[in-house]
Amino acid sequence: MDNGQIKPMQVGVVGLGLMGSSIVVSLLASGYPVTALAPIPGEKEKAAMHIADLLRHADSAGVLPRGIPTCIDALRLVEDFEQLADCRIVLECVVEDQEIKSKVYQQITASVDEDAIIASNTSAIPISELQRLVPRPERFLGIHWAEPAYMTRFLEVTCGTDTDLSVAEYVVSLGFTWGKEPTLLKKDIRGFITNRLMYAVYREALSLVEAGHTTLTDADKVFRYDAGAWITLMGIFRRMDFMGLEDSLNTLRQLFGQLDNREDVPAVMQQLVTSGAKGIHNRSGLYAYTEAHAKKWETAFSRFNRDIYELASRYNERNLFPTREEHIL
């Protein structure tokens, strides 16, 4: 579908915690009117303040081209599911509890048109399981966002067993109009794409540290100053093309049998979580933080998100190559 043919329609967001509020701001920033529903009593006021803070942050970062007043005018903050009636797509962002999600879906489907698309932001529950909870599973899928939603280009669209592929492809087209670079996962597999890739890396890095082959700091440096220098531009497979496939093949042959394939969780992670460590949130984690140090990392992360958001836009493939490229695989 030509993305230019898609006109902004009312989008519903149910669940206004950290991720839900961030998604609301991302949609408003892209020019979409939003009905934001707080399903928990007392959540609406807290959500209003949080969304206001995020709008100010987005505006200061230069990713709110229409300005704060226009975004506020396009936002309806509600508590009644019936207010979702005119939404063509509804994004569920409630807690990762299947029973709670089931109750939420019952109220959503009772309020919207039967042709509306319903999506979950879940990263933990298989879409194929969740779509059993709605009357039209072919119009249910996963839309996985990254935090902060309004300052990242990431969007992962995931089909369940019964999802109509044309619906998923339409949502991918929507994603481009939301300012994203969406990916499509046609088969519902645990962890989707992004988590499967990243947790394979976490397993290898933690195992190397646990075995005493390297340190956390040096493992992080490898990613920051090698992959971090090129990955936003070209991803992993174009990098292989760029470096030469013969060298990549030889390395794959040499390394595949040496990579860690453990199924247990490295002890350091279990010990930290058992001790109550929450990383930067309570200044106890894989690294140690003072309060000032943690604050500086939060500030740096915010600035970096702004910079990388702009960089990713400048060097995305559609800007570099206006004509469609042919892919072998």
C-alpha positions as a Python dict, from the first residue, in 0.01 Angstrom:
ca = {
    (1, 'M'): (0, 0, 0),
    (2, 'D'): (116, 353, -79),
    (3, 'N'): (176, 516, 260),
    (4, 'G'): (66, 846, 113),
    (5, 'Q'): (-286, 707, 76),
    (6, 'I'): (-318, 653, 451),
    (7, 'K'): (-489, 941, 630),
    (8, 'P'): (-455, 984, 1006),
    (9, 'M'): (-743, 812, 1183),
    (10, 'Q'): (-840, 792, 1548),
    (11, 'V'): (-614, 551, 1735),
    (12, 'G'): (-696, 412, 2078),
    (13, 'V'): (-436, 336, 2343),
    (14, 'V'): (-552, 135, 2644),
    (15, 'G'): (-321, 135, 2945),
    (16, 'L'): (-129, 452, 3025),
    (17, 'G'): (172, 336, 3216),
    (18, 'L'): (524, 429, 3108),
    (19, 'M'): (503, 253, 2771),
    (20, 'G'): (142, 341, 2694),
    (21, 'S'): (198, 710, 2764),
    (22, 'S'): (511, 708, 2549),
    (23, 'I'): (316, 550, 2262),
    (24, 'V'): (46, 818, 2296),
    (25, 'V'): (309, 1090, 2254),
    (26, 'S'): (463, 911, 1955),
    (27, 'L'): (127, 893, 1779),
    (28, 'L'): (48, 1257, 1856),
    (29, 'A'): (389, 1360, 1726),
    (30, 'S'): (314, 1187, 1394),
    (31, 'G'): (-14, 1377, 1354),
    (32, 'Y'): (-260, 1107, 1463),
    (33, 'P'): (-554, 1187, 1693),
    (34, 'V'): (-549, 963, 1999),
    (35, 'T'): (-807, 837, 2247),
    (36, 'A'): (-601, 740, 2552),
    (37, 'L'): (-789, 523, 2798),
    (38, 'A'): (-692, 477, 3160),
    (39, 'P'): (-861, 150, 3266),
    (40, 'I'): (-751, 166, 3630),
    (41, 'P'): (-931, 405, 3870),
    (42, 'G'): (-706, 698, 3957),
    (43, 'E'): (-471, 633, 3663),
    (44, 'K'): (-611, 911, 3445),
    (45, 'E'): (-474, 1203, 3650),
    (46, 'K'): (-131, 1045, 3687),
    (47, 'A'): (-125, 963, 3315),
    (48, 'A'): (-219, 1321, 3222),
    (49, 'M'): (79, 1455, 3414),
    (50, 'H'): (313, 1196, 3268),
    (51, 'I'): (197, 1256, 2910),
    (52, 'A'): (241, 1631, 2965),
    (53, 'D'): (600, 1570, 3085),
    (54, 'L'): (672, 1352, 2782),
    (55, 'L'): (526, 1610, 2543),
    (56, 'R'): (755, 1874, 2692),
    (57, 'H'): (1052, 1640, 2660),
    (58, 'A'): (962, 1553, 2300),
    (59, 'D'): (923, 1922, 2219),
    (60, 'S'): (1259, 2013, 2372),
    (61, 'A'): (1419, 1730, 2173),
    (62, 'G'): (1278, 1870, 1848),
    (63, 'V'): (1061, 1568, 1762),
    (64, 'L'): (727, 1744, 1802),
    (65, 'P'): (694, 1937, 1473),
    (66, 'R'): (331, 2041, 1536),
    (67, 'G'): (401, 2175, 1883),
    (68, 'I'): (245, 2091, 2219),
    (69, 'P'): (-90, 2278, 2182),
    (70, 'T'): (-176, 2093, 1859),
    (71, 'C'): (-97, 1760, 2022),
    (72, 'I'): (-311, 1838, 2324),
    (73, 'D'): (-600, 1930, 2095),
    (74, 'A'): (-566, 1589, 1926),
    (75, 'L'): (-575, 1398, 2256),
    (76, 'R'): (-880, 1261, 2435),
    (77, 'L'): (-799, 1126, 2780),
    (78, 'V'): (-1084, 899, 2893),
    (79, 'E'): (-1182, 625, 3138),
    (80, 'D'): (-1484, 478, 2957),
    (81, 'F'): (-1427, 203, 2697),
    (82, 'E'): (-1726, 331, 2499),
    (83, 'Q'): (-1512, 633, 2408),
    (84, 'L'): (-1312, 401, 2179),
    (85, 'A'): (-1609, 364, 1944),
    (86, 'D'): (-1458, 568, 1656),
    (87, 'C'): (-1109, 414, 1677),
    (88, 'R'): (-1003, 214, 1374),
    (89, 'I'): (-709, 61, 1560),
    (90, 'V'): (-669, 5, 1934),
    (91, 'L'): (-335, -62, 2102),
    (92, 'E'): (-344, -253, 2431),
    (93, 'C'): (-63, -168, 2674),
    (94, 'V'): (-180, -315, 3005),
    (95, 'V'): (20, -540, 3239),
    (96, 'E'): (153, -873, 3116),
    (97, 'D'): (-127, -1078, 3269),
    (98, 'Q'): (-338, -1285, 3031),
    (99, 'E'): (-647, -1277, 3253),
    (100, 'I'): (-636, -899, 3278),
    (101, 'K'): (-578, -866, 2904),
    (102, 'S'): (-877, -1092, 2838),
    (103, 'K'): (-1106, -863, 3037),
    (104, 'V'): (-965, -559, 2857),
    (105, 'Y'): (-1023, -720, 2515),
    (106, 'Q'): (-1384, -799, 2606),
    (107, 'Q'): (-1446, -432, 2678),
    (108, 'I'): (-1258, -313, 2368),
    (109, 'T'): (-1442, -547, 2129),
    (110, 'A'): (-1777, -451, 2284),
    (111, 'S'): (-1702, -86, 2208),
    (112, 'V'): (-1539, -74, 1863),
    (113, 'D'): (-1654, -169, 1514),
    (114, 'E'): (-1601, -535, 1428),
    (115, 'D'): (-1357, -432, 1153),
    (116, 'A'): (-1130, -246, 1394),
    (117, 'I'): (-777, -375, 1438),
    (118, 'I'): (-672, -469, 1790),
    (119, 'A'): (-304, -498, 1879),
    (120, 'S'): (-100, -577, 2187),
    (121, 'N'): (233, -426, 2285),
    (122, 'T'): (323, -747, 2469),
    (123, 'S'): (676, -880, 2453),
    (124, 'A'): (608, -1176, 2682),
    (125, 'I'): (283, -1349, 2579),
    (126, 'P'): (252, -1519, 2236),
    (127, 'I'): (20, -1333, 2001),
    (128, 'S'): (-135, -1668, 1898),
    (129, 'E'): (-255, -1713, 2256),
    (130, 'L'): (-390, -1361, 2295),
    (131, 'Q'): (-583, -1363, 1968),
    (132, 'R'): (-793, -1651, 2099),
    (133, 'L'): (-943, -1398, 2339),
    (134, 'V'): (-1109, -1184, 2069),
    (135, 'P'): (-1400, -1262, 1833),
    (136, 'R'): (-1204, -1172, 1518),
    (137, 'P'): (-854, -1315, 1566),
    (138, 'E'): (-763, -1243, 1203),
    (139, 'R'): (-765, -871, 1291),
    (140, 'F'): (-548, -912, 1601),
    (141, 'L'): (-169, -885, 1603),
    (142, 'G'): (129, -761, 1801),
    (143, 'I'): (277, -413, 1769),
    (144, 'H'): (591, -398, 1979),
    (145, 'W'): (738, -53, 2049),
    (146, 'A'): (1070, 54, 2200),
    (147, 'E'): (1106, 304, 2483),
    (148, 'P'): (1094, 599, 2447),
    (149, 'A'): (843, 537, 2167),
    (150, 'Y'): (852, 893, 2036),
    (151, 'M'): (1232, 897, 1998),
    (152, 'T'): (1298, 559, 1836),
    (153, 'R'): (1242, 433, 1482),
    (154, 'F'): (1176, 76, 1601),
    (155, 'L'): (839, -94, 1551),
    (156, 'E'): (787, -471, 1537),
    (157, 'V'): (465, -607, 1387),
    (158, 'T'): (398, -970, 1476),
    (159, 'C'): (138, -1207, 1329),
    (160, 'G'): (-33, -1472, 1535),
    (161, 'T'): (-138, -1804, 1384),
    (162, 'D'): (-472, -1660, 1271),
    (163, 'T'): (-367, -1307, 1176),
    (164, 'D'): (-464, -1202, 824),
    (165, 'L'): (-134, -1116, 654),
    (166, 'S'): (-297, -827, 465),
    (167, 'V'): (-393, -673, 802),
    (168, 'A'): (-34, -703, 922),
    (169, 'E'): (98, -548, 601),
    (170, 'Y'): (-148, -261, 642),
    (171, 'V'): (-19, -201, 995),
    (172, 'V'): (338, -197, 861),
    (173, 'S'): (226, 77, 621),
    (174, 'L'): (71, 260, 916),
    (175, 'G'): (401, 231, 1099),
    (176, 'F'): (581, 429, 830),
    (177, 'T'): (329, 712, 873),
    (178, 'W'): (404, 701, 1249),
    (179, 'G'): (766, 784, 1169),
    (180, 'K'): (892, 428, 1224),
    (181, 'E'): (1094, 173, 1029),
    (182, 'P'): (868, -126, 1100),
    (183, 'T'): (960, -492, 1073),
    (184, 'L'): (716, -777, 1007),
    (185, 'L'): (735, -1115, 1179),
    (186, 'K'): (504, -1350, 988),
    (187, 'K'): (522, -1630, 1243),
    (188, 'D'): (459, -1588, 1613),
    (189, 'I'): (777, -1711, 1781),
    (190, 'R'): (883, -1656, 2142),
    (191, 'G'): (1080, -1334, 2184),
    (192, 'F'): (987, -1206, 1838),
    (193, 'I'): (1285, -1077, 1638),
    (194, 'T'): (1451, -817, 1855),
    (195, 'N'): (1454, -1011, 2183),
    (196, 'R'): (1575, -1332, 2019),
    (197, 'L'): (1869, -1150, 1862),
    (198, 'M'): (1962, -946, 2168),
    (199, 'Y'): (1928, -1226, 2423),
    (200, 'A'): (2154, -1447, 2215),
    (201, 'V'): (2412, -1170, 2252),
    (202, 'Y'): (2342, -1132, 2626),
    (203, 'R'): (2391, -1506, 2677),
    (204, 'E'): (2726, -1508, 2496),
    (205, 'A'): (2855, -1194, 2671),
    (206, 'L'): (2749, -1303, 3021),
    (207, 'S'): (2900, -1647, 2965),
    (208, 'L'): (3232, -1494, 2857),
    (209, 'V'): (3233, -1275, 3169),
    (210, 'E'): (3134, -1565, 3396),
    (211, 'A'): (3418, -1777, 3255),
    (212, 'G'): (3666, -1498, 3325),
    (213, 'H'): (3752, -1438, 2960),
    (214, 'T'): (3660, -1070, 2971),
    (215, 'T'): (3491, -806, 3188),
    (216, 'L'): (3152, -639, 3170),
    (217, 'T'): (3321, -313, 3079),
    (218, 'D'): (3522, -460, 2793),
    (219, 'A'): (3224, -653, 2657),
    (220, 'D'): (3027, -328, 2654),
    (221, 'K'): (3315, -146, 2484),
    (222, 'V'): (3316, -400, 2201),
    (223, 'F'): (2954, -321, 2127),
    (224, 'R'): (2981, 54, 2173),
    (225, 'Y'): (3285, 104, 1954),
    (226, 'D'): (3250, -174, 1695),
    (227, 'A'): (2886, -261, 1627),
    (228, 'G'): (2778, 76, 1763),
    (229, 'A'): (2978, 251, 1494),
    (230, 'W'): (2790, 96, 1200),
    (231, 'I'): (2480, -90, 1309),
    (232, 'T'): (2235, 203, 1281),
    (233, 'L'): (2344, 260, 923),
    (234, 'M'): (2344, -92, 780),
    (235, 'G'): (2224, -355, 1025),
    (236, 'I'): (2395, -696, 1032),
    (237, 'F'): (2337, -852, 691),
    (238, 'R'): (2431, -547, 487),
    (239, 'R'): (2743, -531, 704),
    (240, 'M'): (2831, -882, 586),
    (241, 'D'): (2786, -768, 225),
    (242, 'F'): (3002, -465, 295),
    (243, 'M'): (3286, -668, 450),
    (244, 'G'): (3279, -948, 194),
    (245, 'L'): (3081, -1270, 220),
    (246, 'E'): (3376, -1510, 191),
    (247, 'D'): (3535, -1379, 512),
    (248, 'S'): (3198, -1395, 685),
    (249, 'L'): (3147, -1756, 574),
    (250, 'N'): (3488, -1859, 708),
    (251, 'T'): (3420, -1690, 1040),
    (252, 'L'): (3077, -1853, 1070),
    (253, 'R'): (3235, -2195, 1014),
    (254, 'Q'): (3500, -2132, 1277),
    (255, 'L'): (3277, -1979, 1544),
    (256, 'F'): (2936, -2147, 1530),
    (257, 'G'): (3056, -2457, 1713),
    (258, 'Q'): (3230, -2243, 1976),
    (259, 'L'): (2935, -2022, 2071),
    (260, 'D'): (2757, -2080, 2399),
    (261, 'N'): (2434, -2277, 2379),
    (262, 'R'): (2352, -2295, 2749),
    (263, 'E'): (1991, -2306, 2869),
    (264, 'D'): (2052, -2197, 3229),
    (265, 'V'): (2075, -1833, 3334),
    (266, 'P'): (2428, -1715, 3427),
    (267, 'A'): (2465, -1704, 3805),
    (268, 'V'): (2554, -1335, 3817),
    (269, 'M'): (2209, -1239, 3687),
    (270, 'Q'): (2024, -1466, 3928),
    (271, 'Q'): (2230, -1338, 4222),
    (272, 'L'): (2168, -973, 4137),
    (273, 'V'): (1791, -1012, 4099),
    (274, 'T'): (1768, -1221, 4419),
    (275, 'S'): (1950, -945, 4607),
    (276, 'G'): (1695, -687, 4490),
    (277, 'A'): (1915, -514, 4233),
    (278, 'K'): (1722, -307, 3978),
    (279, 'G'): (2008, -149, 3790),
    (280, 'I'): (1996, 224, 3742),
    (281, 'H'): (1656, 243, 3913),
    (282, 'N'): (1799, 169, 4258),
    (283, 'R'): (2167, 221, 4171),
    (284, 'S'): (2250, -147, 4214),
    (285, 'G'): (2315, -368, 3915),
    (286, 'L'): (2583, -507, 3688),
    (287, 'Y'): (2750, -172, 3745),
    (288, 'A'): (2749, 42, 4061),
    (289, 'Y'): (2602, 394, 4048),
    (290, 'T'): (2592, 696, 4268),
    (291, 'E'): (2274, 902, 4248),
    (292, 'A'): (2457, 1170, 4047),
    (293, 'H'): (2610, 908, 3818),
    (294, 'A'): (2271, 748, 3750),
    (295, 'K'): (2121, 1088, 3671),
    (296, 'K'): (2399, 1163, 3423),
    (297, 'W'): (2331, 833, 3244),
    (298, 'E'): (1961, 916, 3223),
    (299, 'T'): (2042, 1258, 3076),
    (300, 'A'): (2295, 1110, 2834),
    (301, 'F'): (2047, 844, 2721),
    (302, 'S'): (1786, 1110, 2652),
    (303, 'R'): (2026, 1320, 2444),
    (304, 'F'): (2158, 1016, 2261),
    (305, 'N'): (1805, 904, 2171),
    (306, 'R'): (1744, 1242, 2012),
    (307, 'D'): (2071, 1225, 1817),
    (308, 'I'): (2028, 867, 1699),
    (309, 'Y'): (1664, 931, 1604),
    (310, 'E'): (1778, 1208, 1369),
    (311, 'L'): (2071, 1003, 1242),
    (312, 'A'): (1852, 700, 1170),
    (313, 'S'): (1614, 922, 975),
    (314, 'R'): (1893, 1080, 772),
    (315, 'Y'): (2044, 745, 674),
    (316, 'N'): (1738, 524, 636),
    (317, 'E'): (1722, 325, 312),
    (318, 'R'): (1423, 515, 175),
    (319, 'N'): (1622, 840, 192),
    (320, 'L'): (1942, 687, 60),
    (321, 'F'): (1773, 490, -218),
    (322, 'P'): (1440, 642, -329),
    (323, 'T'): (1387, 357, -576),
    (324, 'R'): (1306, 13, -437),
    (325, 'E'): (1601, -225, -401),
    (326, 'E'): (1580, -587, -503),
    (327, 'H'): (1666, -845, -238),
    (328, 'I'): (1799, -1193, -311),
    (329, 'L'): (1671, -1355, 10),
}
